[in-house]
Amino acid sequence: MKKVIAIAFIAAALAACQSSQTTADAPPAAATDPAPLGAVEAAPEKAEAPAEAPASAPSTAATEQPTESTGHFGGPFTLQEATPVSAVIEKHADHIGKTIKVTGTVNSVCKKKGCWMVLQSEQEGQQMVRITMKDYGFFVPKDCDGKKAVVEGVLESKEVSEEMRKHLAEDKGEDPSGIKGSEVELRIVATGIDIAGG
């Protein structure tokens, strides 16, 4: 009887060793595997909640369509002085890739969502600047055409394909059939926008 118990004990010990060795040799589970129900994750050593979002981050709740036709949209401004958009257009090569703050009049806006708008210069015949919202993080009112705006964001020069130009024309409520070819445009990827009355 003692021999049977000893053999059973040794067999159990060997099985336990093989089980732990197999577990140790197994590759770690992928990070995307969900934790089993009831599992508790270890808390990080220093779990500090951020005091507030970075100044340049747009509001996460702002992806809803604005109910007011004027006001501030997106994140807070970080720059103090605003420059007329005409001055930036004149010397746009000096500002590409930089955060700028400009003033201008809204020439047109996306009529579907308010996800882009175009600022016109104070100077006749000068190129306009398209404003897009960083990370699609906020919208502007769809009825802000003709209103004064202050925009802060990063200036870029972007080639827009014929397909995208047609899409933008449709968003604006225009017939895209006459649009041919690509076009280079100035664009500000906005983090914050103030819209005032016209």
C-alpha positions in Angstrom: 0.0 0.0 0.0 2.9 2.4 0.8 4.4 1.6 -2.6 1.1 2.6 -4.3 0.9 5.9 -2.4 4.5 6.7 -3.2 4.1 5.9 -6.9 0.9 8.1 -7.0 2.8 10.9 -5.2 5.7 10.8 -7.6 3.4 10.7 -10.6 1.5 13.7 -9.3 4.8 15.6 -8.7 6.0 14.8 -12.2 2.7 15.9 -13.7 2.9 19.2 -11.8 6.5 19.8 -13.0 5.6 19.2 -16.6 2.5 21.5 -16.3 4.5 24.4 -14.9 7.3 23.8 -17.4 4.8 23.9 -20.3 3.3 27.1 -18.9 6.8 28.6 -18.6 7.7 27.6 -22.1 4.5 28.9 -23.6 4.6 32.2 -25.4 3.0 35.1 -23.5 -0.7 35.8 -24.4 -1.3 38.5 -26.9 -2.0 41.9 -25.4 -5.4 41.9 -27.2 -6.7 38.8 -25.4 -9.5 39.8 -23.1 -9.0 39.0 -19.4 -11.2 36.3 -18.0 -14.3 37.5 -16.2 -13.6 38.4 -12.6 -9.9 38.9 -13.3 -8.4 42.0 -11.6 -5.6 43.8 -13.3 -2.7 45.0 -11.2 -2.8 48.8 -10.8 0.2 50.7 -12.2 2.7 51.9 -9.5 2.0 55.6 -10.1 -1.6 55.9 -11.4 -2.0 59.7 -11.5 -4.9 61.2 -13.3 -4.0 64.1 -15.5 -5.0 67.5 -14.1 -6.5 68.5 -17.5 -6.1 67.8 -21.2 -3.2 69.4 -23.0 -3.9 72.9 -24.2 -3.7 71.9 -27.9 -6.1 68.9 -27.6 -9.6 69.5 -28.9 -12.5 68.7 -26.7 -13.5 65.1 -27.0 -17.2 65.9 -26.4 -17.1 68.4 -29.3 -17.7 65.9 -32.1 -21.4 66.7 -31.9 -22.8 69.3 -34.2 -22.7 72.7 -32.5 -26.1 74.2 -31.6 -24.8 77.8 -31.5 -23.7 79.6 -34.7 -21.0 81.5 -32.9 -18.6 80.7 -30.0 -15.4 78.8 -29.4 -15.0 75.3 -30.8 -12.2 72.8 -30.1 -9.4 73.3 -27.6 -8.2 76.5 -26.0 -5.8 78.8 -27.9 -2.1 78.7 -26.9 -0.9 81.7 -28.9 -1.7 85.3 -27.9 -1.4 87.2 -31.2 -3.4 86.5 -34.3 -2.3 87.5 -37.8 -4.6 88.3 -40.7 -4.8 85.3 -43.0 -3.7 87.4 -45.9 -0.3 88.0 -44.3 0.2 84.3 -43.8 -0.8 83.5 -47.3 1.7 86.0 -48.7 4.6 84.4 -46.8 3.1 80.9 -46.4 6.5 79.2 -47.0 7.7 80.7 -43.7 4.8 79.2 -41.8 4.5 75.7 -43.2 4.6 73.1 -40.4 4.3 75.8 -37.6 1.4 76.5 -35.3 -0.1 79.8 -36.2 -3.2 81.9 -35.2 -5.0 83.7 -38.0 -8.1 85.9 -38.5 -10.3 85.9 -41.5 -13.8 85.6 -42.8 -15.5 82.3 -43.4 -16.1 81.9 -47.2 -17.7 78.5 -47.1 -18.3 75.6 -44.7 -19.1 71.9 -45.0 -22.9 71.8 -45.2 -23.1 68.1 -44.1 -21.2 68.2 -40.8 -19.2 71.4 -40.4 -16.0 69.3 -40.5 -14.1 71.9 -42.6 -14.4 75.6 -43.6 -12.6 78.0 -45.9 -11.1 81.3 -44.8 -10.9 84.1 -47.3 -8.3 86.8 -47.4 -9.1 90.4 -47.0 -7.2 90.9 -50.3 -9.1 90.5 -53.6 -8.0 87.5 -55.7 -5.7 86.0 -53.1 -5.7 82.2 -52.4 -8.0 81.0 -49.7 -7.1 78.6 -46.8 -9.0 75.5 -46.0 -9.5 74.8 -42.3 -9.8 71.1 -41.2 -10.3 70.0 -37.6 -7.5 68.1 -36.0 -8.3 64.4 -35.7 -11.9 65.1 -36.8 -12.2 66.1 -33.1 -14.8 68.9 -33.4 -17.1 70.6 -35.8 -18.1 74.2 -36.6 -21.6 75.5 -37.3 -22.8 74.7 -40.8 -24.2 78.3 -41.0 -21.0 80.2 -40.3 -20.5 81.5 -43.8 -19.6 85.2 -43.8 -18.7 85.3 -40.1 -15.4 86.4 -38.7 -13.2 83.6 -37.4 -10.0 83.2 -35.4 -8.2 79.9 -36.1 -5.2 78.3 -34.4 -3.5 75.3 -35.9 -0.7 74.0 -38.0 -0.3 75.3 -41.6 0.4 72.8 -44.4 0.5 72.8 -48.2 -1.5 69.8 -49.4 -2.1 68.4 -52.9 -5.8 67.6 -53.2 -6.8 64.9 -55.7 -9.6 65.4 -58.2 -11.7 62.9 -56.3 -11.3 64.8 -53.0 -12.0 68.1 -54.7 -15.3 66.7 -56.1 -16.2 65.4 -52.6 -15.5 68.8 -51.0 -17.6 70.5 -53.7 -20.5 68.1 -52.8 -20.0 68.8 -49.1 -20.3 72.5 -50.0 -23.5 71.9 -51.8 -22.1 72.6 -55.3 -22.1 70.6 -58.6 -18.7 68.8 -58.8 -19.0 67.9 -62.5 -16.8 70.8 -63.7 -13.8 69.9 -61.4 -10.8 68.4 -63.2 -7.4 67.4 -61.9 -5.7 67.9 -58.6 -4.8 71.2 -56.9 -2.4 72.3 -54.2 -4.1 74.3 -51.4 -3.0 75.8 -48.1 -4.6 74.2 -45.1 -4.7 74.8 -41.4 -5.2 71.7 -39.2 -7.1 73.5 -36.5 -7.0 72.8 -32.7 -9.2 75.7 -31.8 -11.6 78.1 -33.6 -13.5 81.2 -32.5 -16.4 82.3 -34.6 -18.0 85.7 -34.1 -20.9 87.4 -35.9 -20.4 88.7 -39.4 
